[in-house]
Amino acid sequence: MATGESVTLSAQKRTRLSERAYVLVRERILKGQVPLGAIMSRRKLAAELGMSPLPIAEALQRLENEGLLESRPRVGTCVRQPTAQDIRERYEVREALESQAARLFAERATAQQRLELKTMAERMDELVNRCSPDGNDDPEFLYAVHSYHAELHSRIAASTGCTALRQAIDRNHVLIFNWLFDVAASRLPLPPSFHRDLAAALNSGKIETADRAMRKRVRFGLETIVENIGPRANGARFERVKEAAAR
């Protein structure tokens, strides 16, 4: 094999490993297996995943660029610890983008897309209503619930016909941060017909009705999330993380 081909194959293998590490670490964060503020050791991850440190470093850098991780002096790379302002700003971005998606859906969605939304909303409520009020659910089940929730809202954006809007939602990780905050705050229980009511508002064809319903949906539980994972709730935890890193 020529040297150039060998280098190309090596680079392709590293890219595949980096992508695998990215997916696995991201999944652990979204499942709540790695809490906010937790240190991400490159060496430990490399040993766990059976990889060299390079693809691990590339995966962690990608997650840091996306805002899920952050680098802290004397601590290293850790799961991002949001401030109350961080949380509120993320929700403001989500409200702006998703309310516009709701308006365009009400105006443009086809009959098939409206039926699909109704069906998905009913399924979403079924899943949420199966969740335990005390949060003691199987992590894999909760992961499936949050995955389906993100898919539902992504489908609303896709049904607007506005590719740029859907891409903006994806680029800003609007649904992922909502997912992360919900998991970190242990906040999943919702009113029994929450998503069916949202779907009915979007399917009404009334732009302002759809807008108000989506804003209400996005804002629901925000103060609880800020209280549960804001600086006061996590300050002590972060100090323990720093102390552990210093040992």
PyRosetta script that sets phi, psi and omega in degrees:
from pyrosetta import init, pose_from_sequence

init()
pose = pose_from_sequence("MATGESVTLSAQKRTRLSERAYVLVRERILKGQVPLGAIMSRRKLAAELGMSPLPIAEALQRLENEGLLESRPRVGTCVRQPTAQDIRERYEVREALESQAARLFAERATAQQRLELKTMAERMDELVNRCSPDGNDDPEFLYAVHSYHAELHSRIAASTGCTALRQAIDRNHVLIFNWLFDVAASRLPLPPSFHRDLAAALNSGKIETADRAMRKRVRFGLETIVENIGPRANGARFERVKEAAAR")
pose.set_psi(1, 133.4)
pose.set_omega(1, -179.7)
pose.set_phi(2, -64.6)
pose.set_psi(2, 154.6)
pose.set_omega(2, -178.6)
pose.set_phi(3, -60.4)
pose.set_psi(3, -41.8)
pose.set_omega(3, -179.7)
pose.set_phi(4, -61.1)
pose.set_psi(4, -40.8)
pose.set_omega(4, 178.9)
pose.set_phi(5, -66.2)
pose.set_psi(5, -38.5)
pose.set_omega(5, 179.8)
pose.set_phi(6, -63.0)
pose.set_psi(6, -42.2)
pose.set_omega(6, 179.2)
pose.set_phi(7, -64.6)
pose.set_psi(7, -41.3)
pose.set_omega(7, 179.6)
pose.set_phi(8, -62.9)
pose.set_psi(8, -45.3)
pose.set_omega(8, 179.5)
pose.set_phi(9, -63.8)
pose.set_psi(9, -39.1)
pose.set_omega(9, 178.7)
pose.set_phi(10, -63.2)
pose.set_psi(10, -41.7)
pose.set_omega(10, 179.3)
pose.set_phi(11, -66.2)
pose.set_psi(11, -39.0)
pose.set_omega(11, 178.9)
pose.set_phi(12, -65.3)
pose.set_psi(12, -40.3)
pose.set_omega(12, 178.7)
pose.set_phi(13, -64.1)
pose.set_psi(13, -43.4)
pose.set_omega(13, 179.7)
pose.set_phi(14, -63.2)
pose.set_psi(14, -38.9)
pose.set_omega(14, 178.3)
pose.set_phi(15, -63.0)
pose.set_psi(15, -42.7)
pose.set_omega(15, 178.6)
pose.set_phi(16, -63.2)
pose.set_psi(16, -42.3)
pose.set_omega(16, 179.5)
pose.set_phi(17, -66.0)
pose.set_psi(17, -40.5)
pose.set_omega(17, 178.5)
pose.set_phi(18, -62.1)
pose.set_psi(18, -42.4)
pose.set_omega(18, 179.1)
pose.set_phi(19, -64.6)
pose.set_psi(19, -41.5)
pose.set_omega(19, 179.4)
pose.set_phi(20, -63.7)
pose.set_psi(20, -43.7)
pose.set_omega(20, 179.1)
pose.set_phi(21, -63.5)
pose.set_psi(21, -40.9)
pose.set_omega(21, 178.6)
pose.set_phi(22, -59.1)
pose.set_psi(22, -48.4)
pose.set_omega(22, -177.8)
pose.set_phi(23, -63.6)
pose.set_psi(23, -44.5)
pose.set_omega(23, -176.9)
pose.set_phi(24, -66.3)
pose.set_psi(24, -44.8)
pose.set_omega(24, -179.4)
pose.set_phi(25, -67.8)
pose.set_psi(25, -42.4)
pose.set_omega(25, 177.8)
pose.set_phi(26, -59.5)
pose.set_psi(26, -41.9)
pose.set_omega(26, 179.7)
pose.set_phi(27, -64.4)
pose.set_psi(27, -40.7)
pose.set_omega(27, 178.6)
pose.set_phi(28, -61.8)
pose.set_psi(28, -40.1)
pose.set_omega(28, 179.3)
pose.set_phi(29, -65.6)
pose.set_psi(29, -46.6)
pose.set_omega(29, -177.0)
pose.set_phi(30, -70.3)
pose.set_psi(30, -23.8)
pose.set_omega(30, 175.9)
pose.set_phi(31, -81.6)
pose.set_psi(31, -9.9)
pose.set_omega(31, -178.1)
pose.set_phi(32, 82.4)
pose.set_psi(32, 9.2)
pose.set_omega(32, 178.4)
pose.set_phi(33, -71.1)
pose.set_psi(33, -26.8)
pose.set_omega(33, 175.7)
pose.set_phi(34, -116.5)
pose.set_psi(34, 109.6)
pose.set_omega(34, -174.0)
pose.set_phi(35, -73.9)
pose.set_psi(35, 163.0)
pose.set_omega(35, 175.3)
pose.set_phi(36, -56.9)
pose.set_psi(36, 135.8)
pose.set_omega(36, 179.6)
pose.set_phi(37, 88.4)
pose.set_psi(37, -10.2)
pose.set_omega(37, -177.9)
pose.set_phi(38, -68.0)
pose.set_psi(38, 141.1)
pose.set_omega(38, 179.7)
pose.set_phi(39, -78.2)
pose.set_psi(39, 137.1)
pose.set_omega(39, 178.3)
pose.set_phi(40, -105.8)
pose.set_psi(40, 102.1)
pose.set_omega(40, -178.9)
pose.set_phi(41, -83.0)
pose.set_psi(41, 118.4)
pose.set_omega(41, 178.4)
pose.set_phi(42, -59.9)
pose.set_psi(42, -43.5)
pose.set_omega(42, -177.7)
pose.set_phi(43, -63.6)
pose.set_psi(43, -44.4)
pose.set_omega(43, -179.4)
pose.set_phi(44, -65.7)
pose.set_psi(44, -42.9)
pose.set_omega(44, 179.2)
pose.set_phi(45, -64.4)
pose.set_psi(45, -40.6)
pose.set_omega(45, 179.3)
pose.set_phi(46, -60.7)
pose.set_psi(46, -41.3)
pose.set_omega(46, 179.3)
pose.set_phi(47, -68.0)
pose.set_psi(47, -42.4)
pose.set_omega(47, -178.3)
pose.set_phi(48, -65.0)
pose.set_psi(48, -40.4)
pose.set_omega(48, -174.6)
pose.set_phi(49, -94.2)
pose.set_psi(49, -3.1)
pose.set_omega(49, 178.5)
pose.set_phi(50, 67.5)
pose.set_psi(50, 40.2)
pose.set_omega(50, -178.6)
pose.set_phi(51, -126.5)
pose.set_psi(51, 166.0)
pose.set_omega(51, 172.0)
pose.set_phi(52, -78.4)
pose.set_psi(52, 163.3)
pose.set_omega(52, -177.7)
pose.set_phi(53, -63.6)
pose.set_psi(53, -25.2)
pose.set_omega(53, -174.0)
pose.set_phi(54, -63.0)
pose.set_psi(54, -52.9)
pose.set_omega(54, 178.2)
pose.set_phi(55, -63.7)
pose.set_psi(55, -30.1)
pose.set_omega(55, 176.5)
pose.set_phi(56, -65.3)
pose.set_psi(56, -45.3)
pose.set_omega(56, 179.8)
pose.set_phi(57, -61.3)
pose.set_psi(57, -40.6)
pose.set_omega(57, 179.4)
pose.set_phi(58, -64.9)
pose.set_psi(58, -41.0)
pose.set_omega(58, 179.6)
pose.set_phi(59, -65.0)
pose.set_psi(59, -43.6)
pose.set_omega(59, -179.7)
pose.set_phi(60, -66.3)
pose.set_psi(60, -36.5)
pose.set_omega(60, 177.8)
pose.set_phi(61, -65.2)
pose.set_psi(61, -39.3)
pose.set_omega(61, 177.8)
pose.set_phi(62, -63.0)
pose.set_psi(62, -43.1)
pose.set_omega(62, 178.8)
pose.set_phi(63, -67.7)
pose.set_psi(63, -32.2)
pose.set_omega(63, 176.2)
pose.set_phi(64, -69.5)
pose.set_psi(64, -40.6)
pose.set_omega(64, 177.5)
pose.set_phi(65, -61.2)
pose.set_psi(65, -32.7)
pose.set_omega(65, -179.6)
pose.set_phi(66, -81.7)
pose.set_psi(66, -11.4)
pose.set_omega(66, 176.6)
pose.set_phi(67, 96.5)
pose.set_psi(67, 1.5)
pose.set_omega(67, 178.7)
pose.set_phi(68, -81.3)
pose.set_psi(68, -27.4)
pose.set_omega(68, 176.7)
pose.set_phi(69, -118.8)
pose.set_psi(69, 165.0)
pose.set_omega(69, 176.0)
pose.set_phi(70, -150.3)
pose.set_psi(70, 157.1)
pose.set_omega(70, 176.8)
pose.set_phi(71, -103.6)
pose.set_psi(71, 130.2)
pose.set_omega(71, 180.0)
pose.set_phi(72, -121.3)
pose.set_psi(72, 137.1)
pose.set_omega(72, 178.2)
pose.set_phi(73, -56.4)
pose.set_psi(73, 136.5)
pose.set_omega(73, 177.6)
pose.set_phi(74, 64.5)
pose.set_psi(74, 5.8)
pose.set_omega(74, 178.1)
pose.set_phi(75, -119.5)
pose.set_psi(75, -47.2)
pose.set_omega(75, -178.3)
pose.set_phi(76, 106.2)
pose.set_psi(76, -156.1)
pose.set_omega(76, -179.3)
pose.set_phi(77, -82.9)
pose.set_psi(77, 130.8)
pose.set_omega(77, 179.7)
pose.set_phi(78, -145.4)
pose.set_psi(78, 165.2)
pose.set_omega(78, 176.9)
pose.set_phi(79, -64.1)
pose.set_psi(79, 132.0)
pose.set_omega(79, -174.1)
pose.set_phi(80, -56.7)
pose.set_psi(80, 130.4)
pose.set_omega(80, 177.7)
pose.set_phi(81, -100.5)
pose.set_psi(81, 98.8)
pose.set_omega(81, -174.1)
pose.set_phi(82, -73.7)
pose.set_psi(82, 146.4)
pose.set_omega(82, 170.5)
pose.set_phi(83, -86.1)
pose.set_psi(83, 169.9)
pose.set_omega(83, 176.9)
pose.set_phi(84, -58.7)
pose.set_psi(84, -37.7)
pose.set_omega(84, 179.6)
pose.set_phi(85, -66.8)
pose.set_psi(85, -40.2)
pose.set_omega(85, 177.1)
pose.set_phi(86, -56.6)
pose.set_psi(86, -46.7)
pose.set_omega(86, -177.3)
pose.set_phi(87, -63.5)
pose.set_psi(87, -47.8)
pose.set_omega(87, -178.5)
pose.set_phi(88, -62.7)
pose.set_psi(88, -39.8)
pose.set_omega(88, -179.6)
pose.set_phi(89, -66.8)
pose.set_psi(89, -38.6)
pose.set_omega(89, 177.0)
pose.set_phi(90, -61.3)
pose.set_psi(90, -40.3)
pose.set_omega(90, -180.0)
pose.set_phi(91, -70.9)
pose.set_psi(91, -33.4)
pose.set_omega(91, 176.9)
pose.set_phi(92, -64.7)
pose.set_psi(92, -41.6)
pose.set_omega(92, 177.7)
pose.set_phi(93, -64.4)
pose.set_psi(93, -43.9)
pose.set_omega(93, 179.8)
pose.set_phi(94, -63.2)
pose.set_psi(94, -42.5)
pose.set_omega(94, -178.9)
pose.set_phi(95, -61.8)
pose.set_psi(95, -42.5)
pose.set_omega(95, -178.7)
pose.set_phi(96, -62.9)
pose.set_psi(96, -45.8)
pose.set_omega(96, -176.5)
pose.set_phi(97, -73.8)
pose.set_psi(97, -45.3)
pose.set_omega(97, -175.7)
pose.set_phi(98, -74.9)
pose.set_psi(98, -29.9)
pose.set_omega(98, 176.3)
pose.set_phi(99, -68.1)
pose.set_psi(99, -35.9)
pose.set_omega(99, 175.2)
pose.set_phi(100, -66.7)
pose.set_psi(100, -38.5)
pose.set_omega(100, 176.8)
pose.set_phi(101, -62.1)
pose.set_psi(101, -39.6)
pose.set_omega(101, 179.3)
pose.set_phi(102, -64.2)
pose.set_psi(102, -42.0)
pose.set_omega(102, 179.9)
pose.set_phi(103, -62.7)
pose.set_psi(103, -45.6)
pose.set_omega(103, -178.7)
pose.set_phi(104, -69.8)
pose.set_psi(104, -35.1)
pose.set_omega(104, 177.0)
pose.set_phi(105, -61.7)
pose.set_psi(105, -47.3)
pose.set_omega(105, -179.5)
pose.set_phi(106, -57.9)
pose.set_psi(106, -33.3)
pose.set_omega(106, -176.0)
pose.set_phi(107, -85.6)
pose.set_psi(107, -35.7)
pose.set_omega(107, -167.0)
pose.set_phi(108, -115.3)
pose.set_psi(108, -19.4)
pose.set_omega(108, -171.7)
pose.set_phi(109, -59.6)
pose.set_psi(109, 142.6)
pose.set_omega(109, 177.7)
pose.set_phi(110, -79.3)
pose.set_psi(110, 168.6)
pose.set_omega(110, 177.8)
pose.set_phi(111, -60.5)
pose.set_psi(111, -39.0)
pose.set_omega(111, 179.3)
pose.set_phi(112, -65.9)
pose.set_psi(112, -41.3)
pose.set_omega(112, 179.4)
pose.set_phi(113, -67.0)
pose.set_psi(113, -35.5)
pose.set_omega(113, 177.8)
pose.set_phi(114, -67.6)
pose.set_psi(114, -39.4)
pose.set_omega(114, 177.3)
pose.set_phi(115, -65.7)
pose.set_psi(115, -41.9)
pose.set_omega(115, 179.0)
pose.set_phi(116, -61.7)
pose.set_psi(116, -42.4)
pose.set_omega(116, 178.9)
pose.set_phi(117, -62.9)
pose.set_psi(117, -43.8)
pose.set_omega(117, 179.1)
pose.set_phi(118, -59.1)
pose.set_psi(118, -44.3)
pose.set_omega(118, -179.7)
pose.set_phi(119, -65.0)
pose.set_psi(119, -44.7)
pose.set_omega(119, -179.9)
pose.set_phi(120, -66.0)
pose.set_psi(120, -38.5)
pose.set_omega(120, 179.8)
pose.set_phi(121, -64.6)
pose.set_psi(121, -40.4)
pose.set_omega(121, 177.7)
pose.set_phi(122, -63.3)
pose.set_psi(122, -42.7)
pose.set_omega(122, 178.1)
pose.set_phi(123, -65.1)
pose.set_psi(123, -39.5)
pose.set_omega(123, 179.9)
pose.set_phi(124, -61.9)
pose.set_psi(124, -44.8)
pose.set_omega(124, 178.8)
pose.set_phi(125, -64.0)
pose.set_psi(125, -37.2)
pose.set_omega(125, 177.6)
pose.set_phi(126, -60.8)
pose.set_psi(126, -44.5)
pose.set_omega(126, -179.8)
pose.set_phi(127, -64.9)
pose.set_psi(127, -47.0)
pose.set_omega(127, -178.9)
pose.set_phi(128, -62.3)
pose.set_psi(128, -40.1)
pose.set_omega(128, -178.0)
pose.set_phi(129, -70.7)
pose.set_psi(129, -14.6)
pose.set_omega(129, 174.8)
pose.set_phi(130, -84.5)
pose.set_psi(130, -11.6)
pose.set_omega(130, -178.8)
pose.set_phi(131, -73.5)
pose.set_psi(131, 143.0)
pose.set_omega(131, 179.8)
pose.set_phi(132, -73.8)
pose.set_psi(132, 136.5)
pose.set_omega(132, 179.4)
pose.set_phi(133, -60.4)
pose.set_psi(133, -27.8)
pose.set_omega(133, -178.7)
pose.set_phi(134, -89.9)
pose.set_psi(134, 2.7)
pose.set_omega(134, 175.5)
pose.set_phi(135, 78.5)
pose.set_psi(135, 8.1)
pose.set_omega(135, -178.7)
pose.set_phi(136, -88.5)
pose.set_psi(136, 61.3)
pose.set_omega(136, 179.3)
pose.set_phi(137, -105.5)
pose.set_psi(137, 160.0)
pose.set_omega(137, 175.4)
pose.set_phi(138, -61.0)
pose.set_psi(138, 126.9)
pose.set_omega(138, -178.0)
pose.set_phi(139, -55.7)
pose.set_psi(139, -36.1)
pose.set_omega(139, 179.9)
pose.set_phi(140, -66.9)
pose.set_psi(140, -36.7)
pose.set_omega(140, 177.6)
pose.set_phi(141, -66.1)
pose.set_psi(141, -45.0)
pose.set_omega(141, 179.2)
pose.set_phi(142, -62.6)
pose.set_psi(142, -36.9)
pose.set_omega(142, 177.5)
pose.set_phi(143, -62.6)
pose.set_psi(143, -41.3)
pose.set_omega(143, 178.4)
pose.set_phi(144, -65.0)
pose.set_psi(144, -38.8)
pose.set_omega(144, 179.2)
pose.set_phi(145, -63.2)
pose.set_psi(145, -47.8)
pose.set_omega(145, -179.7)
pose.set_phi(146, -67.1)
pose.set_psi(146, -34.7)
pose.set_omega(146, 177.3)
pose.set_phi(147, -62.3)
pose.set_psi(147, -43.8)
pose.set_omega(147, -179.2)
pose.set_phi(148, -67.3)
pose.set_psi(148, -37.1)
pose.set_omega(148, 178.2)
pose.set_phi(149, -62.4)
pose.set_psi(149, -44.9)
pose.set_omega(149, 178.6)
pose.set_phi(150, -63.4)
pose.set_psi(150, -38.7)
pose.set_omega(150, 178.9)
pose.set_phi(151, -63.9)
pose.set_psi(151, -40.8)
pose.set_omega(151, -179.6)
pose.set_phi(152, -59.5)
pose.set_psi(152, -48.8)
pose.set_omega(152, -178.1)
pose.set_phi(153, -70.8)
pose.set_psi(153, -31.9)
pose.set_omega(153, 175.7)
pose.set_phi(154, -65.6)
pose.set_psi(154, -36.9)
pose.set_omega(154, 179.3)
pose.set_phi(155, -66.5)
pose.set_psi(155, -35.2)
pose.set_omega(155, 176.4)
pose.set_phi(156, -61.2)
pose.set_psi(156, -47.3)
pose.set_omega(156, -179.8)
pose.set_phi(157, -63.1)
pose.set_psi(157, -40.5)
pose.set_omega(157, -179.3)
pose.set_phi(158, -65.3)
pose.set_psi(158, -32.4)
pose.set_omega(158, -177.1)
pose.set_phi(159, -74.8)
pose.set_psi(159, -8.5)
pose.set_omega(159, 179.2)
pose.set_phi(160, -74.4)
pose.set_psi(160, -21.2)
pose.set_omega(160, -175.4)
pose.set_phi(161, 80.1)
pose.set_psi(161, 2.1)
pose.set_omega(161, -179.9)
pose.set_phi(162, -101.5)
pose.set_psi(162, 97.5)
pose.set_omega(162, -177.6)
pose.set_phi(163, -61.4)
pose.set_psi(163, -39.5)
pose.set_omega(163, -178.3)
pose.set_phi(164, -62.7)
pose.set_psi(164, -37.0)
pose.set_omega(164, 179.8)
pose.set_phi(165, -67.4)
pose.set_psi(165, -45.5)
pose.set_omega(165, 179.0)
pose.set_phi(166, -62.9)
pose.set_psi(166, -40.5)
pose.set_omega(166, 179.0)
pose.set_phi(167, -64.7)
pose.set_psi(167, -36.1)
pose.set_omega(167, 178.1)
pose.set_phi(168, -64.5)
pose.set_psi(168, -40.1)
pose.set_omega(168, 177.4)
pose.set_phi(169, -64.0)
pose.set_psi(169, -42.2)
pose.set_omega(169, 178.7)
pose.set_phi(170, -67.7)
pose.set_psi(170, -45.0)
pose.set_omega(170, -177.7)
pose.set_phi(171, -63.1)
pose.set_psi(171, -36.5)
pose.set_omega(171, -179.5)
pose.set_phi(172, -86.3)
pose.set_psi(172, 3.0)
pose.set_omega(172, 178.4)
pose.set_phi(173, 50.8)
pose.set_psi(173, 39.3)
pose.set_omega(173, -175.7)
pose.set_phi(174, -56.6)
pose.set_psi(174, -47.6)
pose.set_omega(174, -176.5)
pose.set_phi(175, -76.3)
pose.set_psi(175, -32.3)
pose.set_omega(175, -179.2)
pose.set_phi(176, -67.6)
pose.set_psi(176, -42.6)
pose.set_omega(176, 179.8)
pose.set_phi(177, -68.9)
pose.set_psi(177, -35.8)
pose.set_omega(177, 174.8)
pose.set_phi(178, -60.1)
pose.set_psi(178, -43.8)
pose.set_omega(178, 178.0)
pose.set_phi(179, -60.0)
pose.set_psi(179, -50.6)
pose.set_omega(179, -177.8)
pose.set_phi(180, -59.2)
pose.set_psi(180, -45.9)
pose.set_omega(180, -178.9)
pose.set_phi(181, -65.7)
pose.set_psi(181, -40.0)
pose.set_omega(181, 178.2)
pose.set_phi(182, -60.7)
pose.set_psi(182, -44.8)
pose.set_omega(182, -179.5)
pose.set_phi(183, -66.3)
pose.set_psi(183, -45.9)
pose.set_omega(183, -177.9)
pose.set_phi(184, -63.6)
pose.set_psi(184, -33.5)
pose.set_omega(184, -178.8)
pose.set_phi(185, -91.4)
pose.set_psi(185, 0.6)
pose.set_omega(185, -176.8)
pose.set_phi(186, 53.0)
pose.set_psi(186, 43.4)
pose.set_omega(186, -176.7)
pose.set_phi(187, -118.7)
pose.set_psi(187, 98.1)
pose.set_omega(187, 177.0)
pose.set_phi(188, -126.3)
pose.set_psi(188, -37.3)
pose.set_omega(188, -179.4)
pose.set_phi(189, -54.0)
pose.set_psi(189, 133.7)
pose.set_omega(189, -178.8)
pose.set_phi(190, -133.3)
pose.set_psi(190, 166.8)
pose.set_omega(190, 174.0)
pose.set_phi(191, -53.7)
pose.set_psi(191, 145.2)
pose.set_omega(191, -172.3)
pose.set_phi(192, -53.1)
pose.set_psi(192, -36.2)
pose.set_omega(192, -176.8)
pose.set_phi(193, -112.4)
pose.set_psi(193, 30.2)
pose.set_omega(193, -171.6)
pose.set_phi(194, -57.0)
pose.set_psi(194, -50.4)
pose.set_omega(194, -175.9)
pose.set_phi(195, -80.3)
pose.set_psi(195, -29.2)
pose.set_omega(195, 174.4)
pose.set_phi(196, -64.8)
pose.set_psi(196, -39.0)
pose.set_omega(196, 177.6)
pose.set_phi(197, -65.3)
pose.set_psi(197, -39.9)
pose.set_omega(197, 177.6)
pose.set_phi(198, -63.2)
pose.set_psi(198, -45.9)
pose.set_omega(198, -179.7)
pose.set_phi(199, -61.5)
pose.set_psi(199, -39.8)
pose.set_omega(199, 179.8)
pose.set_phi(200, -62.9)
pose.set_psi(200, -39.4)
pose.set_omega(200, 179.6)
pose.set_phi(201, -67.1)
pose.set_psi(201, -42.6)
pose.set_omega(201, 179.8)
pose.set_phi(202, -69.3)
pose.set_psi(202, -35.7)
pose.set_omega(202, -178.6)
pose.set_phi(203, -79.0)
pose.set_psi(203, -7.2)
pose.set_omega(203, 179.6)
pose.set_phi(204, -67.5)
pose.set_psi(204, -21.8)
pose.set_omega(204, -177.0)
pose.set_phi(205, 80.6)
pose.set_psi(205, 0.9)
pose.set_omega(205, 179.3)
pose.set_phi(206, -95.4)
pose.set_psi(206, 114.8)
pose.set_omega(206, -172.0)
pose.set_phi(207, -60.2)
pose.set_psi(207, -48.3)
pose.set_omega(207, -177.8)
pose.set_phi(208, -67.0)
pose.set_psi(208, -36.0)
pose.set_omega(208, 177.2)
pose.set_phi(209, -63.0)
pose.set_psi(209, -43.8)
pose.set_omega(209, 178.8)
pose.set_phi(210, -64.0)
pose.set_psi(210, -42.4)
pose.set_omega(210, 179.8)
pose.set_phi(211, -59.7)
pose.set_psi(211, -49.4)
pose.set_omega(211, -178.1)
pose.set_phi(212, -63.7)
pose.set_psi(212, -40.0)
pose.set_omega(212, -179.0)
pose.set_phi(213, -64.6)
pose.set_psi(213, -42.0)
pose.set_omega(213, -179.8)
pose.set_phi(214, -68.3)
pose.set_psi(214, -40.8)
pose.set_omega(214, 178.4)
pose.set_phi(215, -62.5)
pose.set_psi(215, -40.5)
pose.set_omega(215, 177.6)
pose.set_phi(216, -62.6)
pose.set_psi(216, -42.3)
pose.set_omega(216, 178.9)
pose.set_phi(217, -62.2)
pose.set_psi(217, -45.6)
pose.set_omega(217, -177.2)
pose.set_phi(218, -67.0)
pose.set_psi(218, -39.8)
pose.set_omega(218, -176.2)
pose.set_phi(219, -76.8)
pose.set_psi(219, -15.7)
pose.set_omega(219, -174.8)
pose.set_phi(220, -58.6)
pose.set_psi(220, 125.0)
pose.set_omega(220, 175.5)
pose.set_phi(221, 77.8)
pose.set_psi(221, 6.5)
pose.set_omega(221, -176.5)
pose.set_phi(222, -59.3)
pose.set_psi(222, -45.7)
pose.set_omega(222, -177.5)
pose.set_phi(223, -64.1)
pose.set_psi(223, -35.3)
pose.set_omega(223, 176.9)
pose.set_phi(224, -64.1)
pose.set_psi(224, -41.4)
pose.set_omega(224, 179.4)
pose.set_phi(225, -64.9)
pose.set_psi(225, -44.9)
pose.set_omega(225, 178.6)
pose.set_phi(226, -59.4)
pose.set_psi(226, -42.8)
pose.set_omega(226, -178.4)
pose.set_phi(227, -67.6)
pose.set_psi(227, -40.6)
pose.set_omega(227, -174.9)
pose.set_phi(228, -77.3)
pose.set_psi(228, -31.2)
pose.set_omega(228, -177.6)
pose.set_phi(229, -124.3)
pose.set_psi(229, 13.1)
pose.set_omega(229, 175.6)
pose.set_phi(230, -72.9)
pose.set_psi(230, -177.5)
pose.set_omega(230, -174.7)
pose.set_phi(231, -61.3)
pose.set_psi(231, -34.8)
pose.set_omega(231, -179.3)
pose.set_phi(232, -67.7)
pose.set_psi(232, -38.2)
pose.set_omega(232, -178.8)
pose.set_phi(233, -72.8)
pose.set_psi(233, -30.5)
pose.set_omega(233, -172.5)
pose.set_phi(234, -110.2)
pose.set_psi(234, -4.1)
pose.set_omega(234, -178.4)
pose.set_phi(235, -58.1)
pose.set_psi(235, -47.7)
pose.set_omega(235, -179.4)
pose.set_phi(236, -64.5)
pose.set_psi(236, -39.5)
pose.set_omega(236, 179.7)
pose.set_phi(237, -62.6)
pose.set_psi(237, -42.1)
pose.set_omega(237, -179.0)
pose.set_phi(238, -66.6)
pose.set_psi(238, -36.0)
pose.set_omega(238, 177.2)
pose.set_phi(239, -63.1)
pose.set_psi(239, -38.3)
pose.set_omega(239, 178.3)
pose.set_phi(240, -65.9)
pose.set_psi(240, -36.9)
pose.set_omega(240, 178.5)
pose.set_phi(241, -63.6)
pose.set_psi(241, -43.0)
pose.set_omega(241, -179.7)
pose.set_phi(242, -64.9)
pose.set_psi(242, -40.3)
pose.set_omega(242, 179.9)
pose.set_phi(243, -63.7)
pose.set_psi(243, -40.5)
pose.set_omega(243, 178.7)
pose.set_phi(244, -63.5)
pose.set_psi(244, -38.6)
pose.set_omega(244, -179.3)
pose.set_phi(245, -68.9)
pose.set_psi(245, -28.9)
pose.set_omega(245, -176.6)
pose.set_phi(246, -78.9)
pose.set_psi(246, -18.5)
pose.set_omega(246, -177.3)
pose.set_phi(247, -72.8)
pose.dump_pdb("model.pdb")
